[in-house]
Amino acid sequence: MQKYLYLFKKDLKFIAFELENLLDKFEDSVFFVTGGTGIIGKWMLETLCFLEERYRLNLKVYVLTRNKEKFFSQYPLFHGATESSSLAILRSPLKMFEVIVKGTWNVLECSRSWRPESILILSSGAVYGKQGKKFLEETDFGCINFSEPLSAYTMGKETGEHLAMLYFYTFQLPVKIARIFALVGPHLPLEGPFAIGNFIRDALKGGPIVIKGDGTPVRSYLYLGDLVIWLFKILLKGKAGEAYNAGSDKAISIKELAQLIADFAEKELRECKKIEILIQQNKTFSSASDVYVPSIEKAKKELGLKVFTPLEEAIQKTFYFYRLKGEGSKDEV
């Protein structure tokens, strides 16, 4: 298989170490992955390539992706892709909802005849809606504005989860759900809707780091290398018909996050003066919750999972990745 592309070899070795007790489940297995050029898809595929190279597991991987040209330029040994514009999806809430729901439905319907050993649906912590609670548990429900077009993503993910549960109860498909929260790491776009990516981009340029709101929202960030371990363990060890939060429970405000990145960049960029932080206080509508931090007790107790990489180290790795690759990268989601 093709060599890992951009990820640090140390990360891939650590992922392999954490998955070693599950290697028997990988051996002679077939994986079908959708979204191969997305942030998570890249990490999953590079991990599978590394596992195959290291352990000779006789893996077979089939991939469905929206960007065929980009995928083949990176993973020429994989086949099977469809085309669509991710930018168009982001511009059109209706299209976003349609892609999420139809995509999930199609995979579930195909699974009725494939009868895979395990199915992992990647959902989002956004399904909890607006919450005042600090640590969101899998049994929590929040408020969603059904009349707001920007709720399309949340509603799409909720509908996808409901479909998965219907197929679990009706056809006994071994469906597991991962509700993914905020992430950081190589391949995270520096341009776009991710505050931590924007902050790292600003820091790479010497500042200022721009906070569009007031800096008070609270988030947590799981390193993408950690997420890969979580997803494979949920897929291979999780209970069918269950949802698991996948994220960090280490809370931090957006303002504190910006300061953490600024402090690191000031030390790293020797030619850089003090990096300024600008708080714009914009009150533009946002569907995001003021507090977006998961409880990960279920994943800890049932699957033995934890946050492996401290936020400071995750920021450092992401920063170095984009310095090597060239600042201002615009990887697609």
Secondary structure, DSSP 8 states (H G I E B T S, - for coil): -----SS-HHHHHHHHHHHGGGHHHHTT-EEEEE-TTSHHHHHHHHHHHHHHHHH----EEEEE-S-HHHHHHH-TT--------HHHHHH-HHHHHHHHHHHHHHHHHHHHHH--S-EEEEEEGGGG-B---SSB-TT---B--TT-GGGHHHHHHHHHHHHHHHHHHHH---EEEEEE--EESTT--SSSS-HHHHHHHHHHTT--EEESS-S--EE--EEHHHHHHHHHHHHHHS-TTEEEEES----EEHHHHHHHHHHHHHHH-TT-----EEE--------S-SEE-B--HHHHHHH-----S-HHHHHHHHHHHHHHH-TT-----
